[in-house]
Amino acid sequence: MTKTPTVEIPAKSIIETATLTNANLETPVPTKTLVAIVVSPSNSPKPTQILPTTAPTASISVIIETAKIIDTPVQQVEKVLRNSTEIIPLGLGEAEEVPDGGESRTYQVGKYTIWVTYDKKGIAKGLQIVDGLLADGYSLDQWGVILTRIGVNFVELPDVVAPAARRWTNIHGYAIMITAEKIGGNVWTVRIYKIPS
C-alpha cells in the first residue's frame, strides 16, 4: 500500500485552523462525526481520502487551543490557562522538546490536567493532557476527534500504529502521540510538541 502524497503545510497552519473555527474553549463542535482529511498536491488542495472518526454521543468541545500555547511565553499561556498548580524543573535531555532543559508546569482546565513544557527562556514548546481524556471514552481509532479537541486539524495518517498508541514522528515540524491505557483500551493521553531545530 502506498502512502498518499500530501501538501506541504507550514508548521503553524496545522494548529491554527482550529483556532479560526473554534475561537472559544467552550464552543461545542456541532457534529457527532468528524473527519481527518488527507490531501494531494495540486494548485488547489482537494481531499483524496476521508477518514471518518466517530465521536461519543456528547457534543465535542475544544479542550485547549495548541496554537495559543506552543511558541508562547509563560505569561501569555497563563492568561489563557490561569496559574499553574505545579512547576517541575527539567534537566538536560529530560524532554525531547527542550533538550537543554527548562520546566514543566501543570494546569487544570475543567476536568483535564495539562502539562506544558517550557524552554529556559520561558517559551512553551509542548503540551500533554495527562488526566481527563480516559473518562471521555475515546478509542485510538478516534484520533481525528482527539486532535481536533486540541486544535490540530488536517493531519495525515500516523507514522506509527501500535496496539496501544498512534504516533506522528514529524508532521510539519511537530511530533504527536496518542496513547491508550492498555491494548484495546481507551485513550488516556495526547502529547504534541515542536521538534527542536
GIDAPE-V522206 format. One record per helix or strand. SS is the DSSP state (H for helix, E for strand). FROM is the first residue (numbers start at 0). TO is the last residue. If there is no record, write none. Layout:
# GIDAPE-V522206
{{SS,FROM,TO} {SS,FROM,TO}}
This chain:
# GIDAPE-V522206
{{H,12,20} {E,27,28} {E,32,38} {E,46,53} {E,59,60} {H,65,67} {E,72,72} {H,73,80} {E,85,89} {H,95,97} {E,101,108} {E,111,118} {E,122,130} {H,133,135} {H,139,148} {E,159,161} {E,164,170} {E,173,179} {E,186,193}}
